Amino acid sequence: MEKTTLEYTNVMNLCREIFEKKTKDYGTSWRILRPSSLTDQIFIKAQRIRTVQETGQNKVGESFEDAFMAIVNYCIMAIFQLRNQSGINDQLDYEEAVNAYREIEKEAFELMQRKNHDYGEAWRDMRVSSLTDLILTKVLRIKQIEDNKGVTEISEGVEGNYFDMLNYSVFALIHLEQSC
């Protein structure tokens, strides 16, 4: 578990660094996006990863690492948006955005630790392609819940699915780092 903590932290540091740099460049323009739009962004990234995995052709040039890091960041934005509805002109300053990111990052890490304990780090024996498929499954679940106006009968809510996709992406990034 100590190894996982280090690897997870390293990956999240890279993702946060990208978020911070983009926040300096663009501000928090993402605050205009509804959670459903962020879900669609995650879908696009995951579908592209799967297409490249299946065809072996990458015509855009974006690496799997870049795409999985984007999924991590979109998940954090979506969780924030679920918790903090915004209007068209609602923005955060840089410090507020980074602090919000860090809070959600901490929650994701704690969830990973609990699940990792119970599942015995089973993700280490999974393939990146399986993690991609699990992300796509979660995206489709979220889309269905969104189409149902958030009403579920037995399922976990949307936020839990975003956290799972975030952690699956981190696991994929750890695998990709190890295969280099």
C-alpha positions in Angstrom: 0.0 0.0 0.0 2.9 2.3 0.6 4.0 1.9 -3.0 0.5 2.7 -4.2 0.4 5.8 -2.0 3.6 7.1 -3.6 2.5 6.3 -7.1 -0.9 7.7 -6.7 0.5 10.9 -5.2 3.0 11.3 -8.1 0.2 10.9 -10.7 -2.1 13.4 -8.9 0.8 15.9 -8.6 1.1 15.8 -12.4 -2.6 16.2 -12.9 -2.8 19.1 -10.5 0.1 20.7 -12.1 -1.7 20.6 -15.5 -4.9 22.0 -13.8 -2.9 24.8 -12.2 -1.2 25.8 -15.5 -4.5 25.7 -17.4 -6.1 27.7 -14.6 -3.4 30.4 -15.0 -3.9 30.4 -18.8 -7.7 30.2 -18.9 -9.0 31.1 -15.5 -11.9 29.0 -14.4 -13.8 29.2 -17.7 -14.8 25.5 -17.0 -17.3 26.9 -14.4 -19.7 27.5 -17.3 -19.9 23.8 -18.0 -22.8 21.9 -16.6 -21.9 18.4 -15.1 -23.5 16.8 -18.2 -21.1 18.7 -20.4 -18.2 17.5 -18.3 -19.6 13.9 -18.5 -19.5 14.2 -22.3 -15.9 15.5 -22.2 -14.9 12.4 -20.2 -16.8 10.2 -22.7 -15.0 11.8 -25.6 -11.6 11.2 -24.0 -12.4 7.6 -22.9 -13.9 6.7 -26.3 -10.8 8.1 -28.1 -8.5 6.0 -25.8 -10.6 2.9 -26.6 -10.5 3.6 -30.3 -6.8 4.0 -30.4 -6.4 0.8 -28.2 -8.5 -1.1 -30.7 -7.1 0.2 -33.9 -3.5 0.8 -32.9 -3.6 4.1 -34.8 -3.3 7.5 -33.1 -3.9 10.1 -35.7 -4.4 13.0 -33.2 -1.2 12.4 -31.4 -2.5 12.9 -27.8 -1.0 10.3 -25.6 -2.9 7.9 -23.4 -1.3 9.6 -20.4 -2.6 13.1 -21.5 -6.1 11.7 -22.1 -6.2 9.9 -18.7 -4.9 13.0 -17.0 -7.6 15.0 -18.7 -10.2 12.6 -17.4 -8.9 13.0 -13.8 -9.2 16.8 -14.2 -12.6 16.7 -15.8 -13.8 14.4 -12.9 -12.6 16.9 -10.3 -14.3 19.7 -12.2 -17.5 17.7 -12.4 -17.6 16.9 -8.7 -17.0 20.6 -7.9 -19.8 21.6 -10.3 -22.2 19.1 -8.8 -21.5 20.6 -5.4 -21.4 24.2 -6.5 -23.9 25.1 -9.2 -22.8 28.1 -11.2 -24.1 30.7 -13.5 -22.5 31.9 -16.7 -20.3 34.5 -15.1 -19.4 32.6 -11.9 -15.6 32.3 -11.6 -13.2 31.3 -8.9 -9.8 33.0 -8.3 -6.7 30.9 -8.8 -6.3 30.0 -5.1 -9.9 29.0 -4.6 -9.7 26.8 -7.7 -6.5 25.0 -6.5 -7.9 24.7 -3.0 -11.1 23.1 -4.3 -9.0 20.8 -6.5 -6.9 19.7 -3.5 -10.0 19.0 -1.3 -11.5 16.7 -4.0 -8.1 15.1 -4.7 -7.9 14.3 -0.9 -11.3 12.7 -0.9 -10.4 10.6 -4.0 -7.2 9.5 -2.3 -9.1 8.5 0.9 -11.7 6.6 -1.2 -8.9 4.8 -3.1 -7.3 3.7 0.2 -10.5 2.3 1.5 -11.4 0.4 -1.7 -7.8 -0.7 -2.2 -7.8 -2.2 1.2 -11.0 -4.1 0.6 -10.2 -5.2 -3.0 -6.5 -6.1 -2.2 -5.1 -3.9 -5.0 -6.8 -6.0 -7.6 -6.4 -3.1 -10.1 -2.7 -4.1 -10.3 -3.7 -7.2 -12.2 -6.0 -5.4 -14.6 -5.2 -4.2 -18.1 -5.3 -0.6 -19.1 -7.9 -1.6 -21.7 -10.2 -2.9 -18.9 -9.8 0.3 -16.9 -10.8 2.2 -20.1 -13.9 0.0 -20.4 -14.8 0.6 -16.7 -14.5 4.3 -17.3 -16.8 4.1 -20.3 -19.2 2.0 -18.3 -19.3 4.6 -15.5 -19.8 7.4 -18.1 -22.7 5.6 -19.6 -24.2 5.1 -16.1 -23.8 8.8 -15.4 -25.4 9.7 -18.7 -28.4 7.5 -17.8 -28.7 9.0 -14.4 -28.5 12.5 -15.9 -31.2 11.5 -18.4 -33.3 10.3 -15.4 -32.9 13.8 -13.8 -30.7 12.3 -11.1 -33.3 9.8 -9.9 -32.0 6.3 -9.0 -33.7 3.4 -7.4 -30.7 1.4 -6.1 -27.6 2.8 -7.7 -24.9 5.0 -6.2 -25.2 8.6 -7.4 -23.3 10.5 -10.0 -20.6 11.8 -7.7 -19.5 8.3 -6.7 -19.1 7.4 -10.4 -16.9 10.4 -11.0 -14.7 9.4 -8.1 -14.4 5.9 -9.5 -13.5 7.2 -13.0 -10.9 9.5 -11.4 -9.3 6.6 -9.6 -9.5 4.2 -12.5 -7.6 6.9 -14.6 -4.9 7.2 -11.9 -4.5 3.4 -11.9 -4.2 3.4 -15.7 -1.6 6.2 -15.5 0.4 4.1 -12.9 0.3 1.1 -15.3 1.4 3.2 -18.2 4.3 4.7 -16.2 5.4 1.2 -15.3 5.3 0.0 -18.8 7.8 2.6 -20.0 
